[in-house]
Amino acid sequence: MRRVALAGIAAAVLLWSAGIRSDVWKFDSITRIGGHSVTAEGHPRVISTPAGKAVEFGGVEDALFLDVHPLAGAETFTWEVIFRPDAGGAAEQRFFHFQENGTDTRMLFEIRVIDGKWCLDSYAQSGTESKALMDREKLHTLGVWHHAAAVYDGREYRNYVDGVLEGAAQLRLVPQGAGRTSVGTRINRRDYFKGAVLAARMTNRALPPAEFLKMPK
């Protein structure tokens, strides 16, 4: 985890120096993440793994809530998560969710479990525009660390797993306003996630895969 954290911090410094805002969240606490206060529900817990500290969710009632939307105001963005979906969870699981206050505007990551593996569901909505990117044929292994990313360059919305493009669509998203975050569940406390989250990074530019967070070794 230290190698991952240092790499993330170094990357964030470089991005800031180029005039790009990047917010790195390390999931090593259930009371404070990324400098923000956290409200924990259920029994999420900090665990030690070969990759370092992470927050583990049991798939029933475990969740973290933050009173911040880290991509509010972003005209373009890259949203990355290093996470480990585990076996034994529900067929549909929401593991990260940003919600604009007072509207249905949101962006999210889910997994769908299919035949003992999982596929990524990425969704973005802003105003009248929305798109879900999901390919049920692109399945991945449970119980190991993966990198998921959603990227928007002002014209096209894309998602990636482990640096490989999975889906893309033309879309016009207006910047989202201030809002909230849930991790481990939907913002309305449904579709709980079973697994662990190690780190996330939210950047106000569309980054190429070569600049994504590095996976733990």
Biotite code that builds the C-alpha atoms (Angstrom):
import biotite.structure as struc

atoms = struc.array([
    struc.Atom([0.000, 0.000, 0.000], chain_id="A", res_id=1, res_name="MET", atom_name="CA", element="C"),
    struc.Atom([2.825, 2.410, 0.775], chain_id="A", res_id=2, res_name="ARG", atom_name="CA", element="C"),
    struc.Atom([4.155, 2.008, -2.767], chain_id="A", res_id=3, res_name="ARG", atom_name="CA", element="C"),
    struc.Atom([0.665, 2.532, -4.151], chain_id="A", res_id=4, res_name="VAL", atom_name="CA", element="C"),
    struc.Atom([0.030, 5.554, -1.923], chain_id="A", res_id=5, res_name="ALA", atom_name="CA", element="C"),
    struc.Atom([3.355, 7.191, -2.744], chain_id="A", res_id=6, res_name="LEU", atom_name="CA", element="C"),
    struc.Atom([2.815, 6.624, -6.445], chain_id="A", res_id=7, res_name="ALA", atom_name="CA", element="C"),
    struc.Atom([-0.645, 8.176, -6.186], chain_id="A", res_id=8, res_name="GLY", atom_name="CA", element="C"),
    struc.Atom([0.625, 11.181, -4.246], chain_id="A", res_id=9, res_name="ILE", atom_name="CA", element="C"),
    struc.Atom([3.502, 11.717, -6.670], chain_id="A", res_id=10, res_name="ALA", atom_name="CA", element="C"),
    struc.Atom([1.116, 11.528, -9.604], chain_id="A", res_id=11, res_name="ALA", atom_name="CA", element="C"),
    struc.Atom([-1.221, 14.012, -7.923], chain_id="A", res_id=12, res_name="ALA", atom_name="CA", element="C"),
    struc.Atom([1.653, 16.471, -7.419], chain_id="A", res_id=13, res_name="VAL", atom_name="CA", element="C"),
    struc.Atom([2.583, 16.232, -11.087], chain_id="A", res_id=14, res_name="LEU", atom_name="CA", element="C"),
    struc.Atom([-1.024, 16.777, -12.126], chain_id="A", res_id=15, res_name="LEU", atom_name="CA", element="C"),
    struc.Atom([-1.367, 19.809, -9.847], chain_id="A", res_id=16, res_name="TRP", atom_name="CA", element="C"),
    struc.Atom([1.826, 21.266, -11.334], chain_id="A", res_id=17, res_name="SER", atom_name="CA", element="C"),
    struc.Atom([0.202, 20.999, -14.769], chain_id="A", res_id=18, res_name="ALA", atom_name="CA", element="C"),
    struc.Atom([-2.891, 22.881, -13.585], chain_id="A", res_id=19, res_name="GLY", atom_name="CA", element="C"),
    struc.Atom([-4.972, 19.751, -13.198], chain_id="A", res_id=20, res_name="ILE", atom_name="CA", element="C"),
    struc.Atom([-6.872, 19.077, -9.971], chain_id="A", res_id=21, res_name="ARG", atom_name="CA", element="C"),
    struc.Atom([-6.532, 15.544, -8.640], chain_id="A", res_id=22, res_name="SER", atom_name="CA", element="C"),
    struc.Atom([-8.004, 14.208, -5.395], chain_id="A", res_id=23, res_name="ASP", atom_name="CA", element="C"),
    struc.Atom([-6.466, 10.972, -4.075], chain_id="A", res_id=24, res_name="VAL", atom_name="CA", element="C"),
    struc.Atom([-8.421, 8.985, -1.480], chain_id="A", res_id=25, res_name="TRP", atom_name="CA", element="C"),
    struc.Atom([-6.667, 6.228, 0.491], chain_id="A", res_id=26, res_name="LYS", atom_name="CA", element="C"),
    struc.Atom([-9.079, 3.846, 2.209], chain_id="A", res_id=27, res_name="PHE", atom_name="CA", element="C"),
    struc.Atom([-7.138, 3.340, 5.435], chain_id="A", res_id=28, res_name="ASP", atom_name="CA", element="C"),
    struc.Atom([-9.801, 4.692, 7.827], chain_id="A", res_id=29, res_name="SER", atom_name="CA", element="C"),
    struc.Atom([-13.557, 4.604, 8.326], chain_id="A", res_id=30, res_name="ILE", atom_name="CA", element="C"),
    struc.Atom([-13.655, 8.038, 9.996], chain_id="A", res_id=31, res_name="THR", atom_name="CA", element="C"),
    struc.Atom([-11.685, 10.216, 7.566], chain_id="A", res_id=32, res_name="ARG", atom_name="CA", element="C"),
    struc.Atom([-10.824, 9.699, 3.885], chain_id="A", res_id=33, res_name="ILE", atom_name="CA", element="C"),
    struc.Atom([-9.124, 12.164, 1.571], chain_id="A", res_id=34, res_name="GLY", atom_name="CA", element="C"),
    struc.Atom([-9.292, 14.825, 4.255], chain_id="A", res_id=35, res_name="GLY", atom_name="CA", element="C"),
    struc.Atom([-13.080, 14.468, 4.508], chain_id="A", res_id=36, res_name="HIS", atom_name="CA", element="C"),
    struc.Atom([-15.155, 13.275, 7.459], chain_id="A", res_id=37, res_name="SER", atom_name="CA", element="C"),
    struc.Atom([-16.833, 9.908, 6.966], chain_id="A", res_id=38, res_name="VAL", atom_name="CA", element="C"),
    struc.Atom([-20.053, 8.459, 8.363], chain_id="A", res_id=39, res_name="THR", atom_name="CA", element="C"),
    struc.Atom([-19.851, 4.669, 8.574], chain_id="A", res_id=40, res_name="ALA", atom_name="CA", element="C"),
    struc.Atom([-22.893, 2.400, 8.722], chain_id="A", res_id=41, res_name="GLU", atom_name="CA", element="C"),
    struc.Atom([-22.993, -1.316, 9.421], chain_id="A", res_id=42, res_name="GLY", atom_name="CA", element="C"),
    struc.Atom([-19.582, -2.827, 10.079], chain_id="A", res_id=43, res_name="HIS", atom_name="CA", element="C"),
    struc.Atom([-17.093, -1.824, 7.381], chain_id="A", res_id=44, res_name="PRO", atom_name="CA", element="C"),
    struc.Atom([-13.594, -2.383, 8.695], chain_id="A", res_id=45, res_name="ARG", atom_name="CA", element="C"),
    struc.Atom([-10.018, -1.455, 7.938], chain_id="A", res_id=46, res_name="VAL", atom_name="CA", element="C"),
    struc.Atom([-8.038, -4.539, 6.962], chain_id="A", res_id=47, res_name="ILE", atom_name="CA", element="C"),
    struc.Atom([-4.406, -5.256, 6.225], chain_id="A", res_id=48, res_name="SER", atom_name="CA", element="C"),
    struc.Atom([-3.729, -6.907, 2.876], chain_id="A", res_id=49, res_name="THR", atom_name="CA", element="C"),
    struc.Atom([-0.590, -7.641, 0.848], chain_id="A", res_id=50, res_name="PRO", atom_name="CA", element="C"),
    struc.Atom([-1.444, -4.415, -1.002], chain_id="A", res_id=51, res_name="ALA", atom_name="CA", element="C"),
    struc.Atom([-1.707, -2.419, 2.238], chain_id="A", res_id=52, res_name="GLY", atom_name="CA", element="C"),
    struc.Atom([-4.637, -1.116, 4.268], chain_id="A", res_id=53, res_name="LYS", atom_name="CA", element="C"),
    struc.Atom([-8.098, -1.119, 2.702], chain_id="A", res_id=54, res_name="ALA", atom_name="CA", element="C"),
    struc.Atom([-11.718, -0.884, 3.811], chain_id="A", res_id=55, res_name="VAL", atom_name="CA", element="C"),
    struc.Atom([-13.667, -4.124, 3.577], chain_id="A", res_id=56, res_name="GLU", atom_name="CA", element="C"),
    struc.Atom([-17.456, -4.303, 3.123], chain_id="A", res_id=57, res_name="PHE", atom_name="CA", element="C"),
    struc.Atom([-19.460, -7.394, 4.020], chain_id="A", res_id=58, res_name="GLY", atom_name="CA", element="C"),
    struc.Atom([-22.214, -7.018, 1.441], chain_id="A", res_id=59, res_name="GLY", atom_name="CA", element="C"),
    struc.Atom([-25.024, -6.285, 3.938], chain_id="A", res_id=60, res_name="VAL", atom_name="CA", element="C"),
    struc.Atom([-25.539, -2.806, 5.438], chain_id="A", res_id=61, res_name="GLU", atom_name="CA", element="C"),
    struc.Atom([-21.818, -1.890, 5.345], chain_id="A", res_id=62, res_name="ASP", atom_name="CA", element="C"),
    struc.Atom([-21.238, 1.548, 3.813], chain_id="A", res_id=63, res_name="ALA", atom_name="CA", element="C"),
    struc.Atom([-19.354, 4.827, 4.032], chain_id="A", res_id=64, res_name="LEU", atom_name="CA", element="C"),
    struc.Atom([-20.913, 8.238, 3.355], chain_id="A", res_id=65, res_name="PHE", atom_name="CA", element="C"),
    struc.Atom([-19.088, 11.515, 2.688], chain_id="A", res_id=66, res_name="LEU", atom_name="CA", element="C"),
    struc.Atom([-20.685, 14.945, 2.387], chain_id="A", res_id=67, res_name="ASP", atom_name="CA", element="C"),
    struc.Atom([-18.693, 15.841, -0.738], chain_id="A", res_id=68, res_name="VAL", atom_name="CA", element="C"),
    struc.Atom([-18.845, 15.294, -4.499], chain_id="A", res_id=69, res_name="HIS", atom_name="CA", element="C"),
    struc.Atom([-15.177, 15.312, -5.586], chain_id="A", res_id=70, res_name="PRO", atom_name="CA", element="C"),
    struc.Atom([-15.989, 15.817, -9.284], chain_id="A", res_id=71, res_name="LEU", atom_name="CA", element="C"),
    struc.Atom([-18.463, 18.677, -8.802], chain_id="A", res_id=72, res_name="ALA", atom_name="CA", element="C"),
    struc.Atom([-17.772, 21.389, -11.371], chain_id="A", res_id=73, res_name="GLY", atom_name="CA", element="C"),
    struc.Atom([-15.590, 19.187, -13.588], chain_id="A", res_id=74, res_name="ALA", atom_name="CA", element="C"),
    struc.Atom([-16.205, 19.645, -17.321], chain_id="A", res_id=75, res_name="GLU", atom_name="CA", element="C"),
    struc.Atom([-13.995, 16.618, -18.045], chain_id="A", res_id=76, res_name="THR", atom_name="CA", element="C"),
    struc.Atom([-12.880, 13.918, -15.633], chain_id="A", res_id=77, res_name="PHE", atom_name="CA", element="C"),
    struc.Atom([-11.138, 10.660, -14.837], chain_id="A", res_id=78, res_name="THR", atom_name="CA", element="C"),
    struc.Atom([-12.492, 8.639, -11.927], chain_id="A", res_id=79, res_name="TRP", atom_name="CA", element="C"),
    struc.Atom([-10.373, 5.674, -10.823], chain_id="A", res_id=80, res_name="GLU", atom_name="CA", element="C"),
    struc.Atom([-10.834, 3.011, -8.159], chain_id="A", res_id=81, res_name="VAL", atom_name="CA", element="C"),
    struc.Atom([-8.601, 0.144, -7.038], chain_id="A", res_id=82, res_name="ILE", atom_name="CA", element="C"),
    struc.Atom([-10.914, -2.434, -5.505], chain_id="A", res_id=83, res_name="PHE", atom_name="CA", element="C"),
    struc.Atom([-11.397, -6.140, -4.833], chain_id="A", res_id=84, res_name="ARG", atom_name="CA", element="C"),
    struc.Atom([-14.846, -7.633, -5.439], chain_id="A", res_id=85, res_name="PRO", atom_name="CA", element="C"),
    struc.Atom([-15.254, -10.827, -3.427], chain_id="A", res_id=86, res_name="ASP", atom_name="CA", element="C"),
    struc.Atom([-17.320, -13.950, -3.938], chain_id="A", res_id=87, res_name="ALA", atom_name="CA", element="C"),
    struc.Atom([-20.609, -14.371, -2.087], chain_id="A", res_id=88, res_name="GLY", atom_name="CA", element="C"),
    struc.Atom([-22.209, -11.017, -2.864], chain_id="A", res_id=89, res_name="GLY", atom_name="CA", element="C"),
    struc.Atom([-25.423, -10.155, -4.671], chain_id="A", res_id=90, res_name="ALA", atom_name="CA", element="C"),
    struc.Atom([-25.789, -10.166, -8.459], chain_id="A", res_id=91, res_name="ALA", atom_name="CA", element="C"),
    struc.Atom([-25.855, -6.337, -8.567], chain_id="A", res_id=92, res_name="GLU", atom_name="CA", element="C"),
    struc.Atom([-23.549, -4.336, -6.296], chain_id="A", res_id=93, res_name="GLN", atom_name="CA", element="C"),
    struc.Atom([-22.974, -0.579, -6.176], chain_id="A", res_id=94, res_name="ARG", atom_name="CA", element="C"),
    struc.Atom([-19.469, 0.099, -4.865], chain_id="A", res_id=95, res_name="PHE", atom_name="CA", element="C"),
    struc.Atom([-19.075, 3.846, -5.529], chain_id="A", res_id=96, res_name="PHE", atom_name="CA", element="C"),
    struc.Atom([-21.646, 6.609, -6.091], chain_id="A", res_id=97, res_name="HIS", atom_name="CA", element="C"),
    struc.Atom([-21.493, 10.409, -6.532], chain_id="A", res_id=98, res_name="PHE", atom_name="CA", element="C"),
    struc.Atom([-24.845, 12.214, -6.235], chain_id="A", res_id=99, res_name="GLN", atom_name="CA", element="C"),
    struc.Atom([-25.651, 15.873, -6.895], chain_id="A", res_id=100, res_name="GLU", atom_name="CA", element="C"),
    struc.Atom([-27.711, 17.435, -4.112], chain_id="A", res_id=101, res_name="ASN", atom_name="CA", element="C"),
    struc.Atom([-31.429, 17.822, -4.819], chain_id="A", res_id=102, res_name="GLY", atom_name="CA", element="C"),
    struc.Atom([-31.485, 16.139, -8.255], chain_id="A", res_id=103, res_name="THR", atom_name="CA", element="C"),
    struc.Atom([-31.185, 12.730, -9.915], chain_id="A", res_id=104, res_name="ASP", atom_name="CA", element="C"),
    struc.Atom([-27.838, 13.741, -11.433], chain_id="A", res_id=105, res_name="THR", atom_name="CA", element="C"),
    struc.Atom([-25.225, 11.159, -10.525], chain_id="A", res_id=106, res_name="ARG", atom_name="CA", element="C"),
    struc.Atom([-22.329, 8.978, -11.606], chain_id="A", res_id=107, res_name="MET", atom_name="CA", element="C"),
    struc.Atom([-21.553, 5.525, -10.314], chain_id="A", res_id=108, res_name="LEU", atom_name="CA", element="C"),
    struc.Atom([-19.691, 2.234, -10.491], chain_id="A", res_id=109, res_name="PHE", atom_name="CA", element="C"),
    struc.Atom([-21.406, -1.139, -10.079], chain_id="A", res_id=110, res_name="GLU", atom_name="CA", element="C"),
    struc.Atom([-20.471, -4.726, -10.663], chain_id="A", res_id=111, res_name="ILE", atom_name="CA", element="C"),
    struc.Atom([-22.720, -7.450, -12.025], chain_id="A", res_id=112, res_name="ARG", atom_name="CA", element="C"),
    struc.Atom([-21.821, -10.979, -10.951], chain_id="A", res_id=113, res_name="VAL", atom_name="CA", element="C"),
    struc.Atom([-22.230, -13.517, -13.757], chain_id="A", res_id=114, res_name="ILE", atom_name="CA", element="C"),
    struc.Atom([-21.275, -17.210, -13.503], chain_id="A", res_id=115, res_name="ASP", atom_name="CA", element="C"),
    struc.Atom([-18.825, -16.608, -10.661], chain_id="A", res_id=116, res_name="GLY", atom_name="CA", element="C"),
    struc.Atom([-17.151, -13.630, -12.332], chain_id="A", res_id=117, res_name="LYS", atom_name="CA", element="C"),
    struc.Atom([-18.013, -9.949, -12.647], chain_id="A", res_id=118, res_name="TRP", atom_name="CA", element="C"),
    struc.Atom([-18.406, -7.219, -15.233], chain_id="A", res_id=119, res_name="CYS", atom_name="CA", element="C"),
    struc.Atom([-18.248, -3.453, -14.750], chain_id="A", res_id=120, res_name="LEU", atom_name="CA", element="C"),
    struc.Atom([-21.274, -1.172, -15.003], chain_id="A", res_id=121, res_name="ASP", atom_name="CA", element="C"),
    struc.Atom([-20.405, 2.528, -15.247], chain_id="A", res_id=122, res_name="SER", atom_name="CA", element="C"),
    struc.Atom([-23.171, 5.122, -15.403], chain_id="A", res_id=123, res_name="TYR", atom_name="CA", element="C"),
    struc.Atom([-23.212, 8.900, -15.754], chain_id="A", res_id=124, res_name="ALA", atom_name="CA", element="C"),
    struc.Atom([-26.232, 11.213, -15.805], chain_id="A", res_id=125, res_name="GLN", atom_name="CA", element="C"),
    struc.Atom([-26.375, 14.979, -16.049], chain_id="A", res_id=126, res_name="SER", atom_name="CA", element="C"),
    struc.Atom([-29.486, 16.885, -17.021], chain_id="A", res_id=127, res_name="GLY", atom_name="CA", element="C"),
    struc.Atom([-31.263, 15.014, -19.824], chain_id="A", res_id=128, res_name="THR", atom_name="CA", element="C"),
    struc.Atom([-28.129, 13.124, -20.888], chain_id="A", res_id=129, res_name="GLU", atom_name="CA", element="C"),
    struc.Atom([-27.200, 9.729, -19.476], chain_id="A", res_id=130, res_name="SER", atom_name="CA", element="C"),
    struc.Atom([-25.342, 6.572, -20.430], chain_id="A", res_id=131, res_name="LYS", atom_name="CA", element="C"),
    struc.Atom([-24.626, 3.169, -18.916], chain_id="A", res_id=132, res_name="ALA", atom_name="CA", element="C"),
    struc.Atom([-21.541, 1.330, -20.139], chain_id="A", res_id=133, res_name="LEU", atom_name="CA", element="C"),
    struc.Atom([-21.628, -2.405, -19.459], chain_id="A", res_id=134, res_name="MET", atom_name="CA", element="C"),
    struc.Atom([-20.465, -5.427, -21.451], chain_id="A", res_id=135, res_name="ASP", atom_name="CA", element="C"),
    struc.Atom([-21.626, -8.721, -19.948], chain_id="A", res_id=136, res_name="ARG", atom_name="CA", element="C"),
    struc.Atom([-19.164, -10.619, -22.138], chain_id="A", res_id=137, res_name="GLU", atom_name="CA", element="C"),
    struc.Atom([-16.140, -8.935, -20.542], chain_id="A", res_id=138, res_name="LYS", atom_name="CA", element="C"),
    struc.Atom([-15.838, -10.834, -17.285], chain_id="A", res_id=139, res_name="LEU", atom_name="CA", element="C"),
    struc.Atom([-13.184, -10.586, -14.578], chain_id="A", res_id=140, res_name="HIS", atom_name="CA", element="C"),
    struc.Atom([-11.976, -12.622, -11.605], chain_id="A", res_id=141, res_name="THR", atom_name="CA", element="C"),
    struc.Atom([-13.415, -12.205, -8.121], chain_id="A", res_id=142, res_name="LEU", atom_name="CA", element="C"),
    struc.Atom([-11.162, -12.071, -5.067], chain_id="A", res_id=143, res_name="GLY", atom_name="CA", element="C"),
    struc.Atom([-8.245, -10.148, -6.625], chain_id="A", res_id=144, res_name="VAL", atom_name="CA", element="C"),
    struc.Atom([-7.448, -6.450, -6.992], chain_id="A", res_id=145, res_name="TRP", atom_name="CA", element="C"),
    struc.Atom([-8.643, -4.600, -10.086], chain_id="A", res_id=146, res_name="HIS", atom_name="CA", element="C"),
    struc.Atom([-8.516, -1.045, -11.406], chain_id="A", res_id=147, res_name="HIS", atom_name="CA", element="C"),
    struc.Atom([-11.719, 0.512, -12.759], chain_id="A", res_id=148, res_name="ALA", atom_name="CA", element="C"),
    struc.Atom([-11.871, 3.880, -14.491], chain_id="A", res_id=149, res_name="ALA", atom_name="CA", element="C"),
    struc.Atom([-14.505, 6.149, -16.015], chain_id="A", res_id=150, res_name="ALA", atom_name="CA", element="C"),
    struc.Atom([-13.192, 8.871, -18.342], chain_id="A", res_id=151, res_name="VAL", atom_name="CA", element="C"),
    struc.Atom([-15.021, 11.795, -19.967], chain_id="A", res_id=152, res_name="TYR", atom_name="CA", element="C"),
    struc.Atom([-13.256, 14.138, -22.397], chain_id="A", res_id=153, res_name="ASP", atom_name="CA", element="C"),
    struc.Atom([-16.173, 16.481, -23.097], chain_id="A", res_id=154, res_name="GLY", atom_name="CA", element="C"),
    struc.Atom([-17.459, 14.418, -26.013], chain_id="A", res_id=155, res_name="ARG", atom_name="CA", element="C"),
    struc.Atom([-17.008, 10.735, -25.230], chain_id="A", res_id=156, res_name="GLU", atom_name="CA", element="C"),
    struc.Atom([-17.638, 8.715, -22.066], chain_id="A", res_id=157, res_name="TYR", atom_name="CA", element="C"),
    struc.Atom([-15.432, 5.625, -21.644], chain_id="A", res_id=158, res_name="ARG", atom_name="CA", element="C"),
    struc.Atom([-14.799, 2.936, -19.068], chain_id="A", res_id=159, res_name="ASN", atom_name="CA", element="C"),
    struc.Atom([-11.814, 0.683, -18.444], chain_id="A", res_id=160, res_name="TYR", atom_name="CA", element="C"),
    struc.Atom([-10.921, -2.353, -16.352], chain_id="A", res_id=161, res_name="VAL", atom_name="CA", element="C"),
    struc.Atom([-7.232, -2.886, -15.572], chain_id="A", res_id=162, res_name="ASP", atom_name="CA", element="C"),
    struc.Atom([-6.329, -0.254, -18.161], chain_id="A", res_id=163, res_name="GLY", atom_name="CA", element="C"),
    struc.Atom([-8.213, -1.942, -21.018], chain_id="A", res_id=164, res_name="VAL", atom_name="CA", element="C"),
    struc.Atom([-11.033, -0.083, -22.757], chain_id="A", res_id=165, res_name="LEU", atom_name="CA", element="C"),
    struc.Atom([-14.395, -1.820, -22.280], chain_id="A", res_id=166, res_name="GLU", atom_name="CA", element="C"),
    struc.Atom([-16.973, 0.641, -23.594], chain_id="A", res_id=167, res_name="GLY", atom_name="CA", element="C"),
    struc.Atom([-17.399, 4.101, -25.100], chain_id="A", res_id=168, res_name="ALA", atom_name="CA", element="C"),
    struc.Atom([-20.260, 6.352, -26.150], chain_id="A", res_id=169, res_name="ALA", atom_name="CA", element="C"),
    struc.Atom([-20.774, 9.897, -27.390], chain_id="A", res_id=170, res_name="GLN", atom_name="CA", element="C"),
    struc.Atom([-22.301, 11.969, -24.582], chain_id="A", res_id=171, res_name="LEU", atom_name="CA", element="C"),
    struc.Atom([-22.762, 15.568, -23.527], chain_id="A", res_id=172, res_name="ARG", atom_name="CA", element="C"),
    struc.Atom([-22.491, 15.932, -19.746], chain_id="A", res_id=173, res_name="LEU", atom_name="CA", element="C"),
    struc.Atom([-22.781, 19.320, -18.059], chain_id="A", res_id=174, res_name="VAL", atom_name="CA", element="C"),
    struc.Atom([-20.701, 19.709, -14.881], chain_id="A", res_id=175, res_name="PRO", atom_name="CA", element="C"),
    struc.Atom([-22.366, 18.347, -11.778], chain_id="A", res_id=176, res_name="GLN", atom_name="CA", element="C"),
    struc.Atom([-23.049, 20.481, -8.726], chain_id="A", res_id=177, res_name="GLY", atom_name="CA", element="C"),
    struc.Atom([-22.151, 19.979, -5.088], chain_id="A", res_id=178, res_name="ALA", atom_name="CA", element="C"),
    struc.Atom([-23.269, 16.675, -3.639], chain_id="A", res_id=179, res_name="GLY", atom_name="CA", element="C"),
    struc.Atom([-22.509, 13.525, -1.678], chain_id="A", res_id=180, res_name="ARG", atom_name="CA", element="C"),
    struc.Atom([-20.624, 10.244, -1.977], chain_id="A", res_id=181, res_name="THR", atom_name="CA", element="C"),
    struc.Atom([-21.440, 6.714, -0.917], chain_id="A", res_id=182, res_name="SER", atom_name="CA", element="C"),
    struc.Atom([-18.999, 3.806, -0.956], chain_id="A", res_id=183, res_name="VAL", atom_name="CA", element="C"),
    struc.Atom([-20.158, 0.222, -0.566], chain_id="A", res_id=184, res_name="GLY", atom_name="CA", element="C"),
    struc.Atom([-23.771, 0.934, -1.516], chain_id="A", res_id=185, res_name="THR", atom_name="CA", element="C"),
    struc.Atom([-26.128, 3.178, -3.460], chain_id="A", res_id=186, res_name="ARG", atom_name="CA", element="C"),
    struc.Atom([-26.698, 6.612, -1.985], chain_id="A", res_id=187, res_name="ILE", atom_name="CA", element="C"),
    struc.Atom([-30.175, 5.331, -0.988], chain_id="A", res_id=188, res_name="ASN", atom_name="CA", element="C"),
    struc.Atom([-28.738, 2.259, 0.774], chain_id="A", res_id=189, res_name="ARG", atom_name="CA", element="C"),
    struc.Atom([-29.442, -0.524, -1.696], chain_id="A", res_id=190, res_name="ARG", atom_name="CA", element="C"),
    struc.Atom([-27.337, -3.043, -3.632], chain_id="A", res_id=191, res_name="ASP", atom_name="CA", element="C"),
    struc.Atom([-24.540, -3.382, -1.083], chain_id="A", res_id=192, res_name="TYR", atom_name="CA", element="C"),
    struc.Atom([-20.999, -4.328, -2.131], chain_id="A", res_id=193, res_name="PHE", atom_name="CA", element="C"),
    struc.Atom([-19.036, -7.324, -0.870], chain_id="A", res_id=194, res_name="LYS", atom_name="CA", element="C"),
    struc.Atom([-15.309, -6.749, -1.161], chain_id="A", res_id=195, res_name="GLY", atom_name="CA", element="C"),
    struc.Atom([-12.695, -4.116, -0.387], chain_id="A", res_id=196, res_name="ALA", atom_name="CA", element="C"),
    struc.Atom([-11.641, -0.679, -1.658], chain_id="A", res_id=197, res_name="VAL", atom_name="CA", element="C"),
    struc.Atom([-7.979, 0.309, -1.542], chain_id="A", res_id=198, res_name="LEU", atom_name="CA", element="C"),
    struc.Atom([-7.753, 3.718, -3.232], chain_id="A", res_id=199, res_name="ALA", atom_name="CA", element="C"),
    struc.Atom([-9.511, 6.154, -5.536], chain_id="A", res_id=200, res_name="ALA", atom_name="CA", element="C"),
    struc.Atom([-8.455, 9.172, -7.555], chain_id="A", res_id=201, res_name="ARG", atom_name="CA", element="C"),
    struc.Atom([-10.680, 11.822, -9.105], chain_id="A", res_id=202, res_name="MET", atom_name="CA", element="C"),
    struc.Atom([-9.113, 14.145, -11.692], chain_id="A", res_id=203, res_name="THR", atom_name="CA", element="C"),
    struc.Atom([-10.679, 17.023, -13.619], chain_id="A", res_id=204, res_name="ASN", atom_name="CA", element="C"),
    struc.Atom([-9.107, 15.952, -16.921], chain_id="A", res_id=205, res_name="ARG", atom_name="CA", element="C"),
    struc.Atom([-9.454, 12.953, -19.227], chain_id="A", res_id=206, res_name="ALA", atom_name="CA", element="C"),
    struc.Atom([-6.317, 10.914, -18.595], chain_id="A", res_id=207, res_name="LEU", atom_name="CA", element="C"),
    struc.Atom([-4.912, 8.220, -20.915], chain_id="A", res_id=208, res_name="PRO", atom_name="CA", element="C"),
    struc.Atom([-4.495, 4.722, -19.463], chain_id="A", res_id=209, res_name="PRO", atom_name="CA", element="C"),
    struc.Atom([-0.725, 5.223, -19.231], chain_id="A", res_id=210, res_name="ALA", atom_name="CA", element="C"),
    struc.Atom([-1.381, 7.846, -16.528], chain_id="A", res_id=211, res_name="GLU", atom_name="CA", element="C"),
    struc.Atom([-3.841, 5.793, -14.461], chain_id="A", res_id=212, res_name="PHE", atom_name="CA", element="C"),
    struc.Atom([-3.078, 4.817, -10.865], chain_id="A", res_id=213, res_name="LEU", atom_name="CA", element="C"),
    struc.Atom([-0.685, 1.901, -10.708], chain_id="A", res_id=214, res_name="LYS", atom_name="CA", element="C"),
    struc.Atom([-1.989, -1.429, -9.496], chain_id="A", res_id=215, res_name="MET", atom_name="CA", element="C"),
    struc.Atom([-0.464, -2.946, -6.343], chain_id="A", res_id=216, res_name="PRO", atom_name="CA", element="C"),
    struc.Atom([2.103, -5.668, -6.934], chain_id="A", res_id=217, res_name="LYS", atom_name="CA", element="C"),
])
